[in-house]
Amino acid sequence: MRRDLFTSDHEAFRELCRDFVTKEVVPHYPEWEKGGRMPREVFEQMGSLGMLGMAIGEEYGGGGEPDYRYNVVMQEEAANALVTLSTVRTQLEVILPYFLHYANAEQRDRWFPGLAAGKLLTAVAMTEPGTGSDLAGMRTTAVRDGDDWIVNGAKTFITGGMQADLVITVARTATDPDNRRKGLTLLVVEDGMPGFTRGRELDKMGCKVQDTAELSFVDVRVPAANVLGEEGEAFSYLGHNLPQERLTVAVGSVSQARSAIAAAIDYTKNRKAFGTPVASFQNTKFELAACSTEVEAAQAMLDRAIALHVEGELSGADAARVKLFCTEMQQRVVDRCLQLFGGYGYMMEYPIARLYTDARVARIYAGTSEVMKVIIAKSLGL
Ligand SMILES: Cc1cc2nc3c(=O)[nH]c(=O)nc-3n(C[C@H](O)[C@H](O)[C@H](O)COP(=O)(O)OP(=O)(O)OC[C@H]3O[C@@H](n4cnc5c(N)ncnc54)[C@H](O)[C@@H]3O)c2cc1C
């Protein structure tokens, strides 16, 4: 269906992304999958093309265009080519907003040029071994000591944690018995700070081109100048930024489901069974017709949400609805498409297998499907 989200500027950016993905990502992707990450120099290459700094001010080497639709375009073009851009999505759509919203002038001068140039890689560390969905239950602490905060704790499942130069770490700096959401603070922990170490690189079933790490903090001395935003206000900052994080996951889900259908059409037209292309069976046609309908329904919902988000009007509950619907749709569609590949669908050399394993996490991270339902139910007064 015709979409009316994008302008000619977005479409020009789409051309740039498509060209970059085709030439610089697709040929290297199998090698990056084996290495578990995208090499640092590729981030710098993207930085030099202006792909990482669209939302950052021109005075810092960015594009000065804080328009979420550029991020959508980039994700769509990667999915279209059956790849991902490693942690770029997390960096731009999940982490950068914290810097854009909460960094003060000194922090902007210090970090923004490196972020725009792809020389500073980032991660956000909320989840801990003992708590994920219940963010207010975090146990990592930061205690004030003169001009520093002393951070102690552990984080897990941190996307890009192995490569990150700057880790936005959520720590408890105070306790309020009447409000457990108060007293969390964002501190930027830097690579090389004594006591900050990276543990295991976790072995995931999918998303092989991005690292996922355990991080440890033992008496890490973080200067007060590295606090992002107001002390004690992190929970409200997370609440403000999580809708975009959820929308972003939904963008990936819809574009990857669309790619799964394209891959299945291509495969079933060429594969023969009982002397005829698999695509000629009525079951194949009906399955793909049903999948295509699901994708278009999800796309309509998603595009509406993106438009609202661009206007600054997407509510947390609506972002939860979109994430819930689009990620569950992705799972159904990719699974049905994989079925049409028969045994080959189970082999990692076929991109449909990668789409399948990559898809599974969409219902878990950025808040599980169950947590999305909790948020939606609350908005219904339940
Ligand atoms: C690949 C990957 C990358 C990630 N990247 C990051 C990252 O960069 N930074 C970061 O901070 N975190 C990251 N995460 C963590 C992710 O956000 C959490 O895994 C997720 O929020 C769930 O938390 P949990 O794993 O502790 O599960 P739990 O909270 O222990 O949940 C276990 C089960 O209980 C259910 N449940 C929990 N609460 C409720 C409830 N109230 N009602 C009903 N059911 C409930 C859940 O839905 C789930 O089914 C990542 C995770 C993965 C897998």
The ligand as an SDF file (V2000), in Angstrom:
LIG
                    3D

 53 58  0  0  0  0  0  0  0  0999 V2000
   19.7960   -9.7980   22.7420 C   0  0  0  0  0  0  0  0  0  0  0  0
   19.4200   -8.9370   23.8890 C   0  0  0  0  0  0  0  0  0  0  0  0
   19.8800   -7.6210   23.9160 C   0  0  0  0  0  0  0  0  0  0  0  0
   19.5730   -6.7940   25.0070 C   0  0  0  0  0  0  0  0  0  0  0  0
   20.1090   -5.5220   25.0660 N   0  0  0  0  0  0  0  0  0  0  0  0
   19.9650   -4.8040   26.2080 C   0  0  0  0  0  0  0  0  0  0  0  0
   20.6590   -3.5700   26.3810 C   0  0  0  0  0  0  0  0  0  0  0  0
   21.3770   -3.1060   25.4890 O   0  0  0  0  0  0  0  0  0  0  0  0
   20.5440   -2.9100   27.5680 N   0  0  0  0  0  0  0  0  0  0  0  0
   19.7560   -3.3850   28.5680 C   0  0  0  0  0  0  0  0  0  0  0  0
   19.6990   -2.7520   29.6280 O   0  0  0  0  0  0  0  0  0  0  0  0
   19.0640   -4.5570   28.4350 N   0  0  0  0  0  0  0  0  0  0  0  0
   19.1610   -5.2690   27.2920 C   0  0  0  0  0  0  0  0  0  0  0  0
   18.4930   -6.4660   27.1510 N   0  0  0  0  0  0  0  0  0  0  0  0
   17.6730   -6.9420   28.2550 C   0  0  0  0  0  0  0  0  0  0  0  0
   16.1820   -7.0210   27.9610 C   0  0  0  0  0  0  0  0  0  0  0  0
   15.5980   -5.7570   27.8790 O   0  0  0  0  0  0  0  0  0  0  0  0
   15.5550   -7.9050   29.0630 C   0  0  0  0  0  0  0  0  0  0  0  0
   16.0090   -9.2300   28.8300 O   0  0  0  0  0  0  0  0  0  0  0  0
   14.0370   -7.8540   29.0770 C   0  0  0  0  0  0  0  0  0  0  0  0
   13.5850   -6.5930   29.4710 O   0  0  0  0  0  0  0  0  0  0  0  0
   13.4430   -8.9070   30.0210 C   0  0  0  0  0  0  0  0  0  0  0  0
   14.0660   -8.8890   31.2800 O   0  0  0  0  0  0  0  0  0  0  0  0
   14.6000  -10.2660   31.9110 P   0  0  0  0  0  0  0  0  0  0  0  0
   15.4420  -10.9340   30.8780 O   0  0  0  0  0  0  0  0  0  0  0  0
   15.2200   -9.9700   33.2200 O   0  0  0  0  0  0  0  0  0  0  0  0
   13.3110  -11.1510   32.1210 O   0  0  0  0  0  0  0  0  0  0  0  0
   12.3770  -11.1760   33.4260 P   0  0  0  0  0  0  0  0  0  0  0  0
   12.0200   -9.7890   33.8010 O   0  0  0  0  0  0  0  0  0  0  0  0
   13.0050  -12.0630   34.4310 O   0  0  0  0  0  0  0  0  0  0  0  0
   11.0960  -11.8960   32.8350 O   0  0  0  0  0  0  0  0  0  0  0  0
   10.9180  -13.3220   32.7880 C   0  0  0  0  0  0  0  0  0  0  0  0
    9.4950  -13.6170   32.3040 C   0  0  0  0  0  0  0  0  0  0  0  0
    8.5670  -13.0590   33.2240 O   0  0  0  0  0  0  0  0  0  0  0  0
    7.6500  -12.2360   32.5150 C   0  0  0  0  0  0  0  0  0  0  0  0
    7.2110  -11.1290   33.3490 N   0  0  0  0  0  0  0  0  0  0  0  0
    7.9700  -10.2170   33.9970 C   0  0  0  0  0  0  0  0  0  0  0  0
    7.2100   -9.3200   34.6250 N   0  0  0  0  0  0  0  0  0  0  0  0
    5.9170   -9.6600   34.3640 C   0  0  0  0  0  0  0  0  0  0  0  0
    4.6470   -9.1290   34.7310 C   0  0  0  0  0  0  0  0  0  0  0  0
    4.5310   -8.0270   35.4880 N   0  0  0  0  0  0  0  0  0  0  0  0
    3.5320   -9.7650   34.2960 N   0  0  0  0  0  0  0  0  0  0  0  0
    3.6220  -10.8740   33.5270 C   0  0  0  0  0  0  0  0  0  0  0  0
    4.7890  -11.4170   33.1420 N   0  0  0  0  0  0  0  0  0  0  0  0
    5.9160  -10.8220   33.5480 C   0  0  0  0  0  0  0  0  0  0  0  0
    8.4100  -11.7450   31.3090 C   0  0  0  0  0  0  0  0  0  0  0  0
    7.5470  -11.3040   30.2860 O   0  0  0  0  0  0  0  0  0  0  0  0
    9.1760  -12.9910   30.9300 C   0  0  0  0  0  0  0  0  0  0  0  0
    8.3520  -13.8480   30.1820 O   0  0  0  0  0  0  0  0  0  0  0  0
   18.7560   -7.2860   26.0540 C   0  0  0  0  0  0  0  0  0  0  0  0
   18.2470   -8.6050   25.9960 C   0  0  0  0  0  0  0  0  0  0  0  0
   18.5900   -9.4200   24.9360 C   0  0  0  0  0  0  0  0  0  0  0  0
   18.0690  -10.8250   24.9300 C   0  0  0  0  0  0  0  0  0  0  0  0
  1  2  1  0
  2  3  1  0
  2 52  2  0
  3  4  2  0
  4  5  1  0
  4 50  1  0
  5  6  2  0
  6  7  1  0
  6 13  1  0
  7  8  2  0
  7  9  1  0
  9 10  1  0
 10 11  2  0
 10 12  1  0
 12 13  2  0
 13 14  1  0
 14 15  1  0
 14 50  1  0
 15 16  1  0
 16 17  1  0
 16 18  1  0
 18 19  1  0
 18 20  1  0
 20 21  1  0
 20 22  1  0
 22 23  1  0
 23 24  1  0
 24 25  2  0
 24 26  1  0
 24 27  1  0
 27 28  1  0
 28 29  2  0
 28 30  1  0
 28 31  1  0
 31 32  1  0
 32 33  1  0
 33 34  1  0
 33 48  1  0
 34 35  1  0
 35 36  1  0
 35 46  1  0
 36 37  1  0
 36 45  1  0
 37 38  2  0
 38 39  1  0
 39 40  1  0
 39 45  2  0
 40 41  1  0
 40 42  2  0
 42 43  1  0
 43 44  2  0
 44 45  1  0
 46 47  1  0
 46 48  1  0
 48 49  1  0
 50 51  2  0
 51 52  1  0
 52 53  1  0
M  END
$$$$
